[in-house]
Amino acid sequence: MYLPNAENVVIAKKKITEYLLSDVHPIGRTKANYLKRFGFELQRWEILREALRKLVVEFEVSSVQSSPHGTRYVIDGNIQTPDGRNPLIRTIWVIDKEKINPHFVTAFPL
């Protein structure tokens, strides 16, 4: 099974610039250090956004959890990186109740 409405995922700029690629975010800075080793940069944050968009259409959902607020989807896959090494990461996506488009929650290395 693939992420429902994967072609319409919502990935907030702040989630990338102030979290995943932030050197100062308490949790995000370790993720930023990891992602930057593969060539991702804060100044070119759109590259990471597009890599996450590609990941959700190329890889299947590995687990689904329902809650009163919506449905959580986990997708594991190799993210396309600027340096071409393409490491395996886990991404989390949520489709809120009453909505149809998934939004990005987080990513971390596997």
Secondary structure by P-SEA (a helix, b strand, c coil): cccccccbbbbbcccccccccccccccaaaaaaaaaaaccccccaaaaaaaaaaaaaccccccccccccbbbbbbbcccccccccbbbbbbbbbbcccccbbbbcccccc
